[in-house]
Amino acid sequence: MQAEPKKSLVGVDFEVEVGPVAHGGHCIARTADGQVLFVRHALPGERVVARVTEGEEGARFLRADAVSVLEASKDRIEAPCPFAGPGRCGGCDWQHAKPGAQRRLKGEVVAEQLQRLAGLTPEEAGWDGTVMPAEGDKLPAGEVPAWRTRVQYAVDADGNAGLRRHRSHEVEVIDHCMIAAPGVSELGIEARDWSGMASVDAIAATGSQDRMVILEPRPGARLPLVELDKPVSVMRVDEKDGGIHRVHGRAFVRERADGRTHRVGSGGFWQVHPMAADTLVKAVMQGLLPRKGEMALDLYCGVGLFAGALADRLGDKGAVLGIESGKRAVEDARHNLADFDRVRIEQGKVESVLPRTGITEVDLIVLDPPRAGAGRKTVEHLAGLGARRIAYVACDPAALARDLGYFRDGGYRVRTLRVFDLFPMTHHVECVAILEPVAKGA
């Protein structure tokens, strides 16, 4: 006999007490019968009416939006952005929280992930529990830092630019994104007709005047003549292979960090916050304390930010091997590091390339893996190389915590952890963990 389909609860309201913050930009609450709700647009300790946005009877959890606040937290403010709120733009998670409260919430998430997935207290991780704002981002409540140097606009059926709603393909049409960096806003993307386009990716480099837009046409659509408010390079996404091809101008932007200029090809990875690259290089180098003549690995090296910083400090007798899977990023890294004789960049996945190098020992390791983390097998390999210090740069605290657990199994402990709020108004953070071998007999 076929089971009855479960009844959808979408649109059903529950009056709930809001519990702790959870990883992902929401808080946890429970219905009267104990079903878990992940509630957006709420803050811990509030009493709200939560309207279900996803889920059905008997589901392990439901997703919901706080559509009415009955008892507000002292950390709540009126969202400065007119496009924020239940059912609206999904680009930000915490517009309704004071800036200091946002950082506290992020710190609570990092602490919870460390405890749950690595069994580490903040003290054991060498972390004082603070989440540091980037330079210039410490603003009063109601003011929003304009930090996002790359914004991917979605385009609706009428050619209007906007941003996606949370967990949705629907487009929230906007006339201005408050967290967009001035270099993005000055292009005037929102004021143009983008009929025939699926998305418009806008990039404003840090440390140069380079601007780029990457257009993704809908199937069969022709590219528009792009006339924006500032000079801009134009690229397009190929609908057949997904590759990015040059239409007009340079196929890269020039980013500046650690006293060096870095070429970053279209679609290449670079930190989105204008202060992020310098902030992270400083934290990594302070943690590793490179010495002249040492051998270092830079894994998931992108266009060579950390490899260049290491090479600069290791001197003529030092050596750096970078590994990166993206073909275009490897070309950029080799270009960016061409003046260092003892830097080599290999293309491929870290787990495949590293064993083939024949390297059995190194002094220093930097790894900046994608959101999923490095994983047990790669961590086990790294732990066997005997590095005196390892710097792990992470954009996802859950993946970081899991990998720190694997490093502990491999004989490494966390010496220090620093957490940076390089994505204000969103739930994302950037972490830098410095690891060292556990002393024999410790």
Disulfide bonds with the S-S distance in Angstrom:
none
